[in-house]
Amino acid sequence: MRRGFWFVAGAATGVYGVVKARRVAEAFTADGMRDRASAASVGARMFREEFRVGRTGAESVLRESYQVAAARHRELASGAPPAIEGPENERGKD
């Protein structure tokens, strides 16, 4: 039983080592290097696209909040009473 276990363990280790060695050897061929460069290029392009989408979304949120703030500032500067925005402002009327 022990000999069989160690034989199987050694065979599995050998197969694993051969597979890993082949992958490393393939990675350093011209085609392998080209594939790695292509994958890096695709990754960089995807990162730029995600960054651009996030930046655009954050910019639109900021622009909207600044427009609301600017409108309130204009309202306060004109001396007009503040507009009632919701039920929380209704309490003071009673």
C-alpha positions in Angstrom: 0.0 0.0 0.0 2.7 2.5 0.9 4.8 1.8 -2.2 1.7 2.3 -4.4 0.9 5.6 -2.8 4.5 6.9 -3.2 4.6 5.7 -6.8 1.3 7.5 -7.6 2.5 10.6 -5.7 5.8 10.6 -7.7 4.1 10.1 -11.0 1.7 12.9 -10.3 4.5 15.2 -9.3 6.4 14.3 -12.5 3.4 15.0 -14.7 2.8 18.3 -12.9 6.4 19.3 -13.4 6.4 18.5 -17.1 3.2 20.4 -17.7 4.5 23.5 -15.9 7.9 23.3 -17.7 6.1 23.1 -21.1 4.0 26.2 -20.2 7.0 28.2 -19.1 8.9 27.1 -22.3 5.9 28.1 -24.5 5.6 31.5 -22.7 9.1 32.4 -23.8 8.7 31.6 -27.5 7.9 34.4 -30.0 4.2 33.4 -30.1 4.0 33.2 -26.4 5.6 36.7 -25.9 3.2 38.1 -28.6 0.2 36.6 -26.8 1.4 38.1 -23.5 1.9 41.5 -25.0 -1.5 41.3 -26.7 -3.2 40.4 -23.4 -1.5 43.3 -21.6 -2.7 45.6 -24.4 -6.3 44.4 -24.0 -6.1 44.7 -20.2 -4.8 48.3 -20.5 -7.5 49.1 -22.9 -10.2 47.7 -20.7 -8.8 49.6 -17.7 -8.8 52.9 -19.6 -12.4 52.2 -20.7 -13.6 51.4 -17.2 -11.8 54.5 -15.8 -13.4 56.7 -18.5 -16.9 55.4 -17.7 -16.3 55.9 -13.9 -14.9 59.4 -14.4 -17.9 60.3 -16.7 -20.4 59.0 -14.1 -18.7 60.9 -11.2 -18.5 64.0 -13.3 -22.2 64.0 -14.1 -23.0 63.5 -10.4 -20.8 66.4 -9.4 -22.2 68.7 -12.1 -25.7 67.9 -11.0 -24.9 68.6 -7.3 -23.2 71.9 -8.2 -26.1 73.0 -10.4 -28.4 72.4 -7.4 -26.1 74.3 -5.1 -25.7 77.1 -7.6 -29.5 77.4 -7.9 -29.9 77.6 -4.1 -27.1 80.2 -4.0 -28.9 82.3 -6.6 -32.2 81.9 -4.7 -30.6 83.1 -1.5 -28.8 86.0 -3.1 -32.0 87.2 -4.7 -33.6 87.6 -1.3 -36.6 85.3 -2.2 -37.9 83.0 0.5 -36.5 79.4 0.1 -38.6 77.1 -1.9 -40.4 74.3 0.0 -38.9 71.0 -1.1 -40.7 68.4 0.9 -42.7 67.3 3.9 -39.9 68.1 6.3 -40.5 71.8 5.6 -44.2 71.5 6.2 -43.8 71.2 10.0 -43.0 74.8 10.6 -46.3 76.1 9.1 -48.6 75.0 11.9 
